[in-house]
Every structure is written in structure tokens, then in C-alpha cells.
Amino acid sequence: MHKAAAIAVLPFFLAACGGSSSNNGDSSNASGSGARAGAGGNAITLSGLVSDGPIAGAQVCLFSDGVLVKNAAGAALCSSDTDAEGNYTIAIPNDLAPGFLTLVASKGSNIKLASALGTLAQVMEAAGGGTTVTASSLPSARISHFTTADFVLADINNDGTVSKAEIDAYVPDYTKIRPAAVVVKAVIDFGQAGSLLGSQASNTLLLASAAVRGQTLGTTSKTATQWVNDAANASVVSAVDQDLANAMAANFASYQFSTKVTSFHVPSAVSFNNGSSIFCEINTSNESVIVDIAVDASRGIFVLRHDGIQTVGSYNPKTGAVSLTEPDPLAVSMMTSQVTYYAEGYFKLNGTLDISAGKFTGNYAELSANTWSLDATRQECTAAGSVTATRL
């Protein structure tokens, strides 16, 4: 009896992989008519990072209400090139006219990332009465593929900039952030500019905008969601999930995670005349294990971790709703001299997390599907049930 590999019962048994962080291109300056800063007053030194993996050689420029800020001499208010670790500094005059501040980091013609920094008052508050602001006190000073996805998602009127009203109304959702962040990382770190960029999206900021609006990307004839769901791009998706989980490493808390199976289906094995057989397996028993959970309310992100393996989902900070899907793409699970077996599946988790009470309640559904090379037989095992998780 031969069987294909079964899909694990819980998402913390399903691994994700990391990615590389190499970048190419030259720095470029932003341009525009300019919002003018006054000649007097002290400046606040903003220190941040450009990263999806550190991006060296990028230049960061400051915009106010979507207009490039210029100093009293008429020069664009931009940083020098980021260092090898992606660090930048930029001086923000505290006599700048009121407006909502954004940052745009550019490198060459392809790489452009953005972040909604905040109002001048918020920047000064982050300085705490001093003259220095870092990404620790103002997280939006970190410019990344994630902040770029947030930026274009918050840009409701699609005018290429973000207002305070738009950012105040924005509710992050990782299911929407992820595809945009993935295609941006694919260009910067995985050499996919040739297929993903084109006349419609000549840089990664425009690519992210096209991604969240469901447009087809470059020469792929696919939307970002379709591109992300293609098994050929799984390594990029895993790298983005790992980027996020790494950034949230200090936020995890332990939870007792328990499942109660309420329904399942396990079909009978199918045999072939050469003696081979195919069947699927799935867990049909209740389980209780300790897991780690981290939440980033500002990004709408929920991360589940067990034994160092992390799965990323979405979290709605207004309702507490959680949605997490861990796909297991179709792949060869076993080979013999007579037949090749293939396995695929998924684990889906949905529910509500009460952060203050440390309590998650919801439900799960999972699939374990096996096929083989002999004919079109497909064996599908399914299970579903309820889930509770209580912070320890």
C-alpha cells in the first residue's frame, strides 16, 4: 500500500521559507513644484530605514500634502543615499507649514517605496521635546514594501498621495497588503522587474497601486492575487511572510490552542490493477497544544507560530476579526518505479481575537488532497471544527 503525504492538521506544522535581499539601480531625486519650508526655526532629525531587506543607495524625500517639500533655498528636502543597512536621516524643519507628511524612497528607475509619516505635530510629539526622531518612536519612519502597500491601499481616491483623512479612515487588512508587498519584493529581491513592470507601472510604487486595484501586472496577464497564488511564486510569498514575522518577533505571547473536530470526510482507498493504491489522511481527533501568537494592530496582522514555524494572517483592529490561510501547493509527495504521487491542501482559520482578554474563538477547515500519475483519481480528505486559544 502506497500513500501520498498527508497535510498537517494545524498551520503551525506548515513551514515558510525566507528570501534574499539584493538590490540594483541608482538613486534618483524626486521632483515637483515644492512646498516651501521657512528659513527660521530648528529642524528635527528623522532617522529611519529603507528595507524589504536593507536597501542601500536609496534617497528619501519629504512630501507635505503630496507636494515635494523644498527648503528656503528652493532645494528638495531629501536625505543622502541610504547606507549598507538601509539607514537614512532627513532634517524636517519644525516651522514647516501644516500638512500631512509622507516619505518616498527612490533608487534608480524601478525602485520606489512610500510611507505615510504623519503630521508635523505627530513628528514633534515623537521627538519627545528633543530634536531627534527614530523609527522606534515613530514606526512610519521605516519605509518598506509593507508601508508601500499601506500607502496605496489608503489612497482611496487614487491620486498618488495620502491625506490625513484617508490614513485615519484606513483599516489595514493583510490579505490585501500581502499581494502588493509580494510583487514589490519580487521586483527588488527576486529579479522580476522584466515581467512585472511595464508602461502601466514603471516602478514599484505604481506596481503596488496596480496590485491593490486588481489590474494585470506587466507581461504576466495576472492580477497580484493570481500571481501570489501561483505555486511558482511561493518562495517570494514565503519571504514576505518571513519579513513580517521577523519584524514582529518581540510581540509574541503564548496561547493554549485547542481544536474540536465537528465534521470530517475520509474516502476509502482506491486500488489499481498493478497493486498500487492511493488514499488520503487527515486528523480527526481533538487537539490541544501551546502556540505563540503576535498581533500588529497598526498593520492588521495576525501571526501564529509553533516550533519556530510561522503563518501570517489578517487582523481587523476595529472588530477583532482574524483570517488566516496556509496553502500547501501541489507537489510530488512520493515516487515509485510505477507511479508518482502528488499532494496539496490548505488550513483555514477564521474567528475573533479579544486582545485585552487574551482569548480567540473561531473555526477551522482543512483539506488534504492526493492524486497520482496513473489516472485522474483524486482523493480528498476534509475536516472542520471549532478553535479556542487562551493566552497563558
C-alpha positions as CSV (number, residue, x, y, z in Angstrom):
1,M,0.0,0.0,0.0
2,H,1.4,3.4,-1.0
3,K,0.1,6.6,0.3
4,A,0.8,10.2,-0.5
5,A,2.0,12.6,2.2
6,A,-0.8,13.9,4.4
7,I,-1.3,17.5,5.2
8,A,-0.7,18.5,8.8
9,V,-3.8,19.3,11.0
10,L,-2.7,22.8,12.1
11,P,-1.0,25.6,10.3
12,F,2.0,25.7,12.7
13,F,3.2,22.4,11.1
14,L,3.3,24.1,7.7
15,A,6.7,25.8,7.0
16,A,7.5,29.1,5.4
17,C,10.9,30.0,3.7
18,G,13.0,33.1,3.8
19,G,14.4,35.1,0.9
20,S,17.3,37.1,-0.2
21,S,17.8,40.9,-0.2
22,S,19.9,42.1,-3.1
23,N,19.1,45.4,-4.9
24,N,20.1,47.0,-8.1
25,G,19.8,50.6,-9.5
26,D,21.0,54.1,-8.9
27,S,19.5,56.7,-6.6
28,S,17.1,59.3,-8.1
29,N,15.7,62.6,-6.9
30,A,12.0,63.4,-6.5
31,S,10.7,66.4,-8.4
32,G,7.7,68.8,-8.1
33,S,6.7,72.4,-7.6
34,G,7.5,72.2,-3.9
35,A,6.0,73.0,-0.6
36,R,8.3,75.7,0.9
37,A,9.8,75.5,4.4
38,G,10.7,78.7,6.2
39,A,14.2,79.9,6.8
40,G,14.0,80.1,10.6
41,G,13.4,77.5,13.3
42,N,15.2,74.4,14.3
43,A,15.0,71.1,12.4
44,I,14.0,67.7,13.7
45,T,16.4,65.0,12.6
46,L,14.4,61.9,11.4
47,S,16.4,58.7,11.3
48,G,14.8,55.7,9.6
49,L,15.3,52.7,7.5
50,V,14.5,51.7,3.9
51,S,14.0,48.0,3.8
52,D,12.5,44.9,2.5
53,G,15.8,43.5,3.5
54,P,18.0,46.6,3.8
55,I,18.1,48.8,0.6
56,A,21.4,50.7,0.2
57,G,21.8,53.6,-2.1
58,A,18.2,54.9,-2.0
59,Q,17.3,58.6,-1.4
60,V,14.4,59.6,0.8
61,C,12.4,62.8,0.1
62,L,9.8,64.5,2.2
63,F,6.3,65.5,0.9
64,S,3.6,67.6,2.5
65,D,0.1,67.0,1.3
66,G,1.5,65.3,-1.7
67,V,3.9,68.1,-2.7
68,L,7.7,67.8,-2.5
69,V,9.0,69.9,0.3
70,K,11.8,72.4,-0.5
71,N,14.0,74.4,1.8
72,A,14.3,78.2,1.8
73,A,16.9,78.0,-0.9
74,G,14.5,76.0,-3.2
75,A,16.3,72.7,-2.9
76,A,14.3,69.5,-2.5
77,L,14.3,68.2,1.1
78,C,15.9,64.8,0.7
79,S,18.3,62.6,2.5
80,S,21.7,61.5,1.3
81,D,21.9,57.9,0.0
82,T,21.0,55.2,2.4
83,D,23.9,53.2,3.8
84,A,24.6,49.5,3.5
85,E,22.0,48.8,6.2
86,G,19.3,51.0,4.6
87,N,19.6,53.8,7.2
88,Y,18.8,57.4,6.3
89,T,18.5,60.7,8.0
90,I,16.5,63.7,6.9
91,A,16.1,67.1,8.6
92,I,12.4,68.3,8.9
93,P,12.0,72.0,9.7
94,N,9.7,72.5,12.6
95,D,8.4,75.7,11.0
96,L,7.1,73.8,8.1
97,A,3.5,74.8,7.1
98,P,0.9,72.4,8.5
99,G,0.2,69.4,6.3
100,F,0.2,65.6,6.2
101,L,3.8,64.3,5.7
102,T,4.8,61.4,3.6
103,L,8.1,59.9,2.6
104,V,9.2,58.5,-0.8
105,A,12.4,56.4,-1.1
106,S,13.8,56.1,-4.7
107,K,16.6,54.0,-6.2
108,G,17.1,54.0,-9.9
109,S,14.1,54.0,-12.2
110,N,12.5,50.8,-10.8
111,I,12.5,51.1,-7.0
112,K,10.2,53.5,-5.3
113,L,8.7,52.9,-1.8
114,A,6.5,55.1,0.3
115,S,5.3,55.6,3.9
116,A,2.6,57.9,5.4
117,L,4.8,59.6,8.1
118,G,2.1,61.7,9.9
119,T,1.5,65.3,10.7
120,L,4.3,67.6,11.7
121,A,2.7,67.7,15.2
122,Q,3.0,63.9,15.4
123,V,6.6,64.0,14.3
124,M,7.4,66.6,17.0
125,E,5.5,64.5,19.6
126,A,7.6,61.5,18.7
127,A,10.7,63.7,19.4
128,G,9.5,64.0,23.0
129,G,10.7,67.5,23.4
130,G,14.1,66.8,21.7
131,T,15.3,67.2,18.2
132,T,15.6,63.5,17.1
133,V,13.0,61.0,16.0
134,T,13.8,57.4,15.2
135,A,11.7,54.5,13.9
136,S,11.4,53.2,17.4
137,S,9.4,56.3,18.4
138,L,7.7,56.7,15.0
139,P,7.4,53.4,13.2
140,S,6.3,55.1,10.0
141,A,9.9,56.3,9.6
142,R,10.6,52.7,8.4
143,I,9.9,52.6,4.7
144,S,9.3,49.2,3.3
145,H,7.2,47.0,0.9
146,F,4.6,46.8,3.7
147,T,4.3,50.6,4.2
148,T,4.2,51.0,0.4
149,A,1.2,48.6,0.3
150,D,-0.4,50.5,3.2
151,F,0.2,53.8,1.3
152,V,-1.6,52.7,-1.9
153,L,-4.4,51.0,-0.1
154,A,-5.1,54.2,2.0
155,D,-5.0,56.3,-1.2
156,I,-8.8,55.9,-1.7
157,N,-9.1,58.5,-4.4
158,N,-6.1,57.1,-6.3
159,D,-4.4,60.5,-6.7
160,G,-0.9,59.1,-5.8
161,T,-0.8,60.7,-2.3
162,V,-2.3,60.1,1.1
163,S,-4.2,62.6,3.2
164,K,-4.7,62.6,7.0
165,A,-8.4,61.8,6.4
166,E,-7.5,58.9,4.2
167,I,-5.0,57.4,6.7
168,D,-7.4,58.0,9.6
169,A,-10.1,56.0,7.7
170,Y,-7.7,53.2,6.6
171,V,-8.3,49.8,8.1
172,P,-5.3,47.5,7.4
173,D,-6.0,44.0,6.1
174,Y,-3.1,41.7,5.5
175,T,-5.0,39.7,2.8
176,K,-4.8,43.0,0.8
177,I,-1.4,44.1,1.9
178,R,0.3,40.8,1.2
179,P,-0.2,40.7,-2.7
180,A,1.1,44.2,-3.1
181,A,4.1,43.6,-0.8
182,V,4.9,40.4,-2.6
183,V,5.1,41.8,-6.1
184,V,7.2,44.7,-4.8
185,K,9.6,42.3,-3.2
186,A,9.6,40.2,-6.4
187,V,11.0,43.2,-8.3
188,I,13.5,44.3,-5.7
189,D,14.9,41.0,-4.5
190,F,13.9,38.3,-7.0
191,G,14.7,40.0,-10.3
192,Q,11.1,40.1,-11.6
193,A,11.1,43.6,-13.0
194,G,11.1,42.4,-16.6
195,S,7.8,40.6,-16.2
196,L,6.0,42.7,-13.5
197,L,6.9,46.3,-14.6
198,G,5.7,47.9,-17.8
199,S,4.3,51.1,-19.2
200,Q,1.4,51.0,-16.7
201,A,3.6,50.5,-13.7
202,S,7.2,51.7,-14.3
203,N,8.3,51.5,-10.7
204,T,7.4,49.5,-7.6
205,L,5.1,52.2,-6.1
206,L,3.0,52.2,-9.2
207,L,3.2,48.4,-9.3
208,A,1.8,48.3,-5.7
209,S,-1.0,50.7,-6.8
210,A,-1.9,48.4,-9.7
211,A,-1.8,45.4,-7.5
212,V,-4.3,46.7,-4.9
213,R,-6.7,47.8,-7.8
214,G,-6.8,44.3,-9.3
215,Q,-5.0,45.3,-12.6
216,T,-3.0,42.9,-14.6
217,L,0.7,43.3,-14.0
218,G,3.4,43.8,-16.7
219,T,3.5,40.9,-19.2
220,T,2.1,38.3,-16.7
221,S,-1.6,38.7,-17.7
222,K,-2.3,38.1,-14.0
223,T,-3.5,40.2,-11.1
224,A,-1.4,40.4,-8.0
225,T,-3.7,37.9,-6.3
226,Q,-3.4,35.5,-9.2
227,W,0.4,35.9,-9.2
228,V,0.7,35.3,-5.5
229,N,-1.5,32.1,-5.7
230,D,0.8,30.7,-8.5
231,A,2.9,27.9,-6.9
232,A,5.8,29.1,-9.0
233,N,6.0,32.2,-6.8
234,A,5.8,30.5,-3.4
235,S,9.3,31.5,-2.5
236,V,8.6,35.2,-2.8
237,V,5.4,34.9,-0.8
238,S,7.2,33.0,1.9
239,A,10.0,35.6,2.0
240,V,7.4,38.4,2.6
241,D,5.7,36.4,5.3
242,Q,9.1,35.8,7.0
243,D,10.0,39.5,6.7
244,L,6.9,40.3,8.6
245,A,7.2,37.6,11.2
246,N,10.8,38.6,11.9
247,A,9.7,42.2,12.4
248,M,7.2,41.1,15.0
249,A,9.5,38.6,16.8
250,A,9.3,40.6,20.1
251,N,5.5,40.7,20.1
252,F,4.6,37.0,20.6
253,A,2.7,35.7,23.6
254,S,2.0,32.0,24.4
255,Y,-1.6,30.6,24.0
256,Q,-3.2,27.3,24.7
257,F,-4.6,26.4,21.2
258,S,-7.4,23.8,21.1
259,T,-9.3,22.3,18.2
260,K,-12.6,20.4,18.4
261,V,-13.4,18.4,15.3
262,T,-17.1,18.7,14.3
263,S,-17.1,17.1,10.9
264,F,-14.7,15.1,8.6
265,H,-14.7,13.1,5.5
266,V,-12.1,10.3,4.7
267,P,-12.9,8.4,1.5
268,S,-12.0,4.7,1.0
269,A,-8.6,3.9,-0.6
270,V,-8.6,3.3,-4.4
271,S,-6.5,0.5,-5.8
272,F,-5.1,0.0,-9.3
273,N,-4.6,-3.3,-11.1
274,N,-0.8,-3.0,-10.8
275,G,-1.1,-3.3,-7.0
276,S,-0.7,0.4,-6.3
277,S,-3.2,2.3,-4.1
278,I,-4.0,5.8,-3.2
279,F,-5.7,7.3,-0.2
280,C,-5.6,10.5,1.9
281,E,-5.3,11.1,5.7
282,I,-6.4,13.9,7.9
283,N,-6.6,14.4,11.7
284,T,-10.0,13.5,13.1
285,S,-9.2,13.9,16.8
286,N,-9.4,16.9,19.1
287,E,-6.0,18.5,19.9
288,S,-4.6,21.0,22.4
289,V,-1.1,22.5,22.0
290,I,0.8,25.6,23.1
291,V,1.4,28.1,20.3
292,D,2.7,31.7,20.1
293,I,0.5,34.5,18.7
294,A,1.5,38.0,17.8
295,V,-0.7,40.9,16.6
296,D,0.2,44.2,14.9
297,A,-3.0,46.3,15.1
298,S,-1.5,49.1,13.1
299,R,-0.9,46.8,10.2
300,G,-3.9,44.5,10.6
301,I,-1.6,41.4,11.0
302,F,-2.0,38.2,13.0
303,V,0.9,35.7,13.2
304,L,0.6,32.1,14.5
305,R,3.9,30.3,15.4
306,H,4.7,26.8,16.7
307,D,8.2,25.2,16.8
308,G,9.7,28.2,15.0
309,I,7.3,27.9,12.0
310,Q,5.2,31.0,11.4
311,T,1.9,31.6,9.5
312,V,0.7,35.1,8.8
313,G,-3.0,36.2,8.5
314,S,-5.1,39.3,8.8
315,Y,-6.5,41.1,11.9
316,N,-9.1,43.8,11.9
317,P,-8.3,46.1,14.8
318,K,-11.8,47.5,14.9
319,T,-13.7,44.2,15.1
320,G,-11.1,41.8,16.2
321,A,-11.8,39.5,13.2
322,V,-8.9,37.1,12.2
323,S,-8.5,35.3,8.9
324,L,-5.6,33.0,8.2
325,T,-5.0,30.6,5.3
326,E,-2.0,28.4,4.9
327,P,-1.9,26.7,1.5
328,D,0.2,23.7,0.7
329,P,0.8,23.9,-3.1
330,L,0.6,20.9,-5.3
331,A,3.9,19.0,-5.2
332,V,5.3,15.5,-5.6
333,S,5.0,13.6,-2.3
334,M,6.4,10.2,-3.3
335,M,7.6,8.3,-6.3
336,T,7.9,4.6,-7.0
337,S,9.0,2.7,-10.1
338,Q,5.4,2.6,-11.3
339,V,3.7,5.7,-10.1
340,T,4.2,9.3,-8.9
341,Y,2.1,10.7,-6.1
342,Y,1.1,14.4,-5.6
343,A,-0.2,16.1,-2.5
344,E,-1.8,19.5,-1.9
345,G,-4.0,21.1,0.7
346,Y,-4.8,24.0,3.0
347,F,-5.6,25.0,6.5
348,K,-8.1,27.9,7.1
349,L,-8.6,29.7,10.4
350,N,-11.3,32.3,11.0
351,G,-12.6,33.9,14.2
352,T,-12.3,36.8,16.6
353,L,-9.5,37.8,18.9
354,D,-10.1,39.8,22.1
355,I,-6.6,41.1,22.7
356,S,-7.4,42.6,26.2
357,A,-8.9,39.3,27.4
358,G,-6.3,37.2,25.6
359,K,-9.0,35.0,24.0
360,F,-9.5,33.7,20.4
361,T,-12.6,31.9,19.3
362,G,-13.4,30.7,15.8
363,N,-13.4,27.8,13.5
364,Y,-11.1,26.0,11.1
365,A,-11.4,24.0,7.9
366,E,-8.6,21.9,6.3
367,L,-8.1,19.8,3.1
368,S,-5.6,17.1,2.3
369,A,-5.8,16.0,-1.4
370,N,-3.8,13.3,-3.2
371,T,-3.5,12.5,-6.9
372,W,-1.3,10.2,-8.9
373,S,0.1,9.7,-12.4
374,L,-1.9,6.6,-13.2
375,D,-5.2,8.3,-13.9
376,A,-7.4,11.2,-12.9
377,T,-8.2,9.8,-9.4
378,R,-8.2,12.5,-6.7
379,Q,-8.6,11.6,-3.1
380,E,-9.8,14.4,-0.8
381,C,-9.9,14.3,3.0
382,T,-11.5,17.2,4.8
383,A,-12.1,18.2,8.4
384,A,-13.6,21.2,10.1
385,G,-14.3,22.3,13.6
386,S,-14.1,24.9,16.3
387,V,-11.0,26.6,17.8
388,T,-10.2,28.3,21.0
389,A,-6.9,29.9,22.1
390,T,-6.3,31.4,25.5
391,R,-3.3,33.5,26.5
392,L,-1.2,31.9,29.2
